[in-house]
Amino acid sequence: MHTNRRLHPSIAIPPGASHPTGLHPNARPDGLGPRSQARRPRSACEPPQAVPEPESASQRTTLHPNLRHHPSHSDGGHGYLPRRTDYVASAPLTPVTPNFASSADFLPEDDWNTPVNQLTRELSNVSLQSEEGLRRFQAGQLAEKDEEWHRLVPPEAQEVLDKTVIERQSVLFQVFKSERDYVEDLKLVTEVFIDPLKFANPPVIAPDRLRPFVQEAFWNLDRILVHHERMLAALFERQLDQHPLIQSVTDIILKTFFQFQEEYESYIKHYPIAEERHRIELSRNESYQAFMQKCSQDPRVRKRDMITFLFRPVTRLPHLNLILEHIQGITEPGHPDLEDLPLLLSIMSDFLKSTQPGIAAAENRVKYWNVCESLVMPKGEIIDLDWYNESRSLVYSGPLARRSKFEMGWHSWNDLFVALLDNYLLLTKEERGTGGIIKRYVTSRPIPLEYLKLGSFEGQPENRRELSEEAGTYSLRAQYKPIYPFTIYHSAEKLARRYTLYAPTESARQKWQDVLVDAKGIDNVRRDANKWFAPQLVDDGTFRSPGAHTPRGFGSKASGKVVNAVSFTAAGRKRFMAIGCATGIYVSLRGNINFRKILSYGNPSSIIVLQEFNMLTVHHEGYLFVYSLDILARVAMYQAPPSSLDASLEKIAGGDGTVLFCSAGRIEHRTIIVYALKSSLRVTVYALEACGGFQGPASFRPFGEALYVPKDAYSVTLLAKTIAINTEKGIVIADPTNTTQQTVAVAPDFSGATSNTEMASLKTRCEQAKPLGLVRTESESGEILVIYDTLGCYITKHGIPSWNSGFIRWETKAMSFAHRGSHVLLFSSEFIEIRSVSTGRLDQVIEGNDIRPLNLKCYAADDPLLVAMRGTKDDKDGVSDKIIELIQTSEFRSTQTPITITPTQGTWDEWGM
C-alpha cells in the first residue's frame, strides 16, 4: 500500500501542495491536471522500470534555519537525471501512472507521452520493487556482496542513467552503509564489552577500580551512540522515500553535526588516555586478558580488538568527510549540494583541525604516565613529583650519554634516558624486562626546574669509542662516533651536582637547549602566578653594611646586618616594627623608613613580642630582658625620653648562668617562654608563664619544674602540651608540669632498627643530620614530620618512623625552618624551600643572597614572617639589607565549609603535638 506518498519517488508532497511551475530542460511541462490517487497494478510480465529523477532544491528539507538555497537555474524542475539520448530515442516506454497527491499540479496532457516523462513515471515503480531490498539492507539482512546501490537497482534502469549519476548514487549509498555499520559497532561495544565487564562474576576488575576504568576507557561512547541512532533513522527514512535516486543527505548530516560536535570533541581529545588505560589493564590483569579473549569469540566482533572499536569515533568524521568530498566532486553543476556541501565540509574540516591540539595533549599525557610509571626511585627516598596533578606533562625526552667517573675503556660511557617534565628533569637508566616492560632507574636525584641551571651548549664535539658491528657480528675493531656535550647543574650544589651530557647530533643538542630554555621560562611564569607565599618588600636601603664602594671610615656609621625583626601594635593601635642589627635595636612606624635606635643591644640573639601582655623580650649575650611595648613606641615617636625605658626593664634570666636559647608559644592556652640556662656543670630548661605585664611584682611566674637536658641542646620548640628540645642525638620530648617522669621519649623512636633494615638505614641518615624540630601534619592519623637540616621523615603518634621508614631529602641544607598552614619553609643562605607538610612536595622556591629568617621565635602562627637578604643597593653608603614579608596566599575557590580533623587519641597526644 503506497497511496498518497510521492509526487515522484524523491519528493513527498503533503495534501494540498502543488508542484513547482518552473521549467528545466529535463523537467515535465506544467499544467497537467491531477492524476488518480490509485496506483495502476503492474503486470507480471511488465519489464523493470528505470530510476526516477531526484527532487528539486525547492522541495528539499532545509539544512539550517539561516541557510537558504538561493534561486538558481536548477530550481525550475528536476534536472538531475542525465539521460542517454540513444535509449530515449529508440525505446519509447508505456506510460505508468504512479500514486501522487490529488492536489498536485502536473504536466500538460500533450507532454504526457514524451520519452523523458515516460522514463520518470516508470522509474517510480522500480523504487517500489526495490523497497523490500532496502528494508533488508537497513536491517543488515543482505549478503555483503549485495550491499551496493547497483545491486538494488535493475540493470535496465541503470542503462538509462549517466555514469556520473550512477557514481554519485553509489557514493551516497556508502553514507547509509557506513553509518549503519558504525552504529552497529557502537552498540556492540556496550553489548559485548561494557555490560559483561560490569556484571562479570567473579569480577574481572576489582570493584573499587571498575567504575573509574569504564569511565576512562569508554568515556562518552554512549552519548555519541544516541546522536548517531537519530541520524541513522533520518537517513533510512530519506532512503526509503527517495530510492533509487537520493537527492541529498547534507541537511541531515549538518543538523546532527551541530548536535554531536561537543561530544566528539570530548571523546577525540580523550582517546589516547582511553587507549592507554586499556593497554595498561591488558598488560597487568590476567583476568582482563581472558575476558578480552572471550569477547573476541563473538562473531560480530570479526577478529577486531578493543583498540579498533575505541578508535572508531576518532576515524568516523574524517571518513565521512572523505565521502562527502567525493560526492561534491561528482555533483553536476546547478545541483543545490554544490552550495550546501562546501559549508558542511568547511565546518567539519575546521572542527577536525581544532581537535588536533587536544589529541596531542592527551597523547603527551599518556607519554607522561608511561614515563612516571616506569620510574624506579632510589630505595627509601620519598620524592613527590606531583604525578597526579592533571596539569603535569612530559615536555621532551630522549637518549643522552654521560661519561662514567670510575670506568675506562669500552664501558666508560653510560647511555641514559633523559625525561624533561614540566617540573623536574630526570636522568634514568633504561632496562627492558620480560614482556617488553621498561623500567627506568633514576640514577641521579631529580632536579626541580627551579634549581636547574644551564651551562655551556657550545663545546666542541668529542669522539666516543664503540665496538664496531660488521656483517651482523661484533668485532674487536673500534669505531668512533662524534657526540656533542652540554652542561647543566643544580644551583644549590653547583659542583657536586654538575652534569655534562652528550647528544648524538648537533641538532639534538640544540633541541635540548631549546626545550630546556622554554620549559624553565614556562615554569617561572606558572610559579610566579601561583605563589604560595608572596614576598612583599618592607625596606631596602635603610640598613647597610660596609661594602666595596664604602669610603674608609664611613663603615662605622653603617647599621650592620639585620638579624632580627618583629612587628607589633602599640600607642593607639599603631603598627610598629623593631629591627635588630649589629649596632642595636631600631624602631619605627611600619612603612616609615625613619628608624630610631632605641636599644644598644648589638646583634641580639632573638626578639620576641608578647602582644597581649605588652611585652618585648630581648635575648642578648646570655641575658633575657623584657621591655614595655607602649614605652618603646612612645620613645620611637619622640613622645617619651629614652630613659623611660629603664623604668620598664625587667631581667628574666642571666647572671647566674648563660641563656643559650629561648622561645615562646602557647601550652594549654597559656603564654609560655622557655629558655635554657647553662651553668658550669649542666644545662637546665626553665618555663615561665606570662601573667600580667608590668602590673605586679613580676611579669612572669614559673610553669612547672626545671628540666635537666643534655649539654648539646641548642634549641627548643613549644608544642600543645609539652616542649621539644633539640639535641645532637635527637629530639627530647618533655613536660615541665610532670615531675614524676620528665623525659618522655626521643623522637624518632628507632628501637626497632635492629630488626628492620629500612629503619636502620633511616637511623643512620638521621644520626648524620642535625634535628631542627617537629611539625604535625593534617592527616587523620596524626603523623608528624621530623625536620632535620638535610632531610625529613614521618613518624606516627607514638614516635615510630612511618612511610616504610622513608625520608625526604631537601634540595638545600636548611639552617632553620618555619611552619605556616600546610607548608614548612626551609631557610638556607641562598634559598627558601617551601614544601607541603603532608607529602614533602616542593611547591615553591625563593632565591636570594645571604638569607636570614628574622622572627622564627614568634609563638603565633599568624605573626608576620619576616626575612632579610642582601639588597639591591651597593654604593658609597654600603651594601643594603632587603627586608621582606612572606605573605601566605589563598586559592581562588568557592566558599566551602572547612573540614575539621579530630586528632586520634594516643601516646603522642600526651606529648602535646
Secondary structure, DSSP 8 states (H G I E B T S, - for coil): --TT--SBTTB---TT--------TTS--S-B----SS-----TT-----------GGGS--SBTTB-----GGGGS-----B-HHHHHH-----------TT--B--GGGTT-HHHHHHHHHHHHHHHHHHHHHHHHTT-S-GGG-SGGGSS-HHHHHTB-HHHHHHHHHHHHHHHHHHHHHHHHHHIIIIIIHHHHT-SS-SS-HHHHHHHHHHHHTTHHHHHHHHHHHHHHHHHHHHHHTTS----HHHHHHHHHHHHHHHHHHHHHHHHHHHHHHHHHHH-HHHHHHHHHHTTSTTTTT--HHHHHHHHHHHHHHHHHHHHHHHHT--TT-THHHHHHHHHHHHHHHHHHHHHHHHHHHHHHHHHHHHHHEE--TTB-----TT-TT--EEEEEEEEEE-SS--GGG-EEEEEEEEESSEEEEEEEEE-GGG-EEEEE-S--EETTTEEE--S----EEEEEEEEETTEEEEEEEEEEEEEEEEEETTEEEEEEEEEEESSHHHHHHHHHHHHHHHHHHHHHHHHS-SEEEEEEEEEEEEE--TT--TTGGGGS---EEEEEEEEETTTEEEEEEEETTEEEEEETT----EEEE---S-SEEEEEGGGTEEEEEETTEEEEEEHHHHHHHHTTSS-TTHHHHH-EEEE-SSSEEEEEEEEEETTEEEEEEEEE-SS-EEEEEEEE-SSSSSS-SEEE-S--EEE-TT--EEEE-SSSEEEEETTEEEEE-TT-SS--EEEEES--TTGGG-HHHHHHHHHHHTS-EEEEEE-SSTT--EEEEESSEEEEE-TTS-B-GGG-EEE-SS--SEEEEETTEEEEE-SSEEEEEETTT--EEEEEE-SS-EE--TT---TTS-EEEEEEEEEEETTEEEEEEEEEEE-----------------SHHHHTT-
